[in-house]
Amino acid sequence: MTAEHEGRHWRLVVDSGNGALGALQRHIDLADIDAVLISHLHPDHCIDLTGLYVTRTYRPQGALTERLPVYAPAGAGERLAAAYEGIDEGGMTGVLDFRRISTSVPTHIGPFVVRTFLVDHPVEAYGFRVEADGSVLAYSGDTDACDALGPLFAGADLVLADSAFVGGRDEVRGVHLTGRRAAEAALAAGGVGRLMLTHIPAWNDPEVCRAQAAEVWPGEVELARPDTTYEV
């Protein structure tokens, strides 16, 4: 996401799973990223940080000297260094500045104010509420329904909600939302402007996820699309 502040555009990346880095390069120069937020350490949300390490270390114009702030759960630096065989002396932390996520105080990154909420997933996982210029984007990360979704979603202009599970098929709890549970959480939070479903795996029919959410959500249920820009 981008926002203008102090005469320039600031760029904040939220999660960087497998394949994300290639798509991101179609939109921005990777050297222009100001910070990264990582919701949890499953590979589909963080593994492309290893590629980001490569671009900052070996770019033809020369290595970037300023470390990139990465806000992530505990152990992120060690986990990602272990995924990169033969890492240079000094390790990944010489390039990426890993900072432990805090749920107690907001994080300020240029124009962005980020509030972090612990959500319900089998590992340490967070949702992010990002505010800039009076607008709010709420990102659930991977989660099932939980109390944290209320303050995370409340009054958000746009909610990006996990919808990896399908109601009536995926009965295990404490892992992912269904479209219906995402809509219920957004409705209960109150004041949400737009609901957009994301994290829909290839074996799901997105229209089924949308239809299950539409049983509850009174407005349009949107689906996140690759390579699409949304204004908040």
C-alpha angles and dihedrals in degrees: 000000000000136000134169120246134159094358099311143072117259119208124207122185119206112202124342111212130167110309095012096107095059092050092045091057089063088066109032143012105261090223088066096064110119100191143345129223117204116195096197142338103259107124095243087065104038116013096098088068084084089061091046088055088055094050092051094045105041106028112140091239089061134270118303108248099202116080115237115236112238116186108203145140121284116293097022095130094051094044094052094042088055089054091056110069116211096014115185123263109278091039132228091307089070088068105024118050103215113204124185113244115248124207093185102065133028119253117230117209111171105294093350125097110194123197117189129210129191108233137190113275131123091260134039101294137166143198120217130220108196121192127188133157092354095306127112130208117187120198117190098199111202110329148131121228110299140153092262092069090072098066091031094058102028112125094350117157090216129017117198103198132189110244103170096132130069119219113243092023108052107051102163112108133212095046116073143355125246119221089258095050090047090053092046091052093048092047093047091049091059132215097046112155102195134012117207123180120218141163091058108161123227093254092061124084102232090210090060090053090048093048092051090051091046090060086072109019112084097208137043116315108215129203120218110244127203117254092009124135119217125193118217 
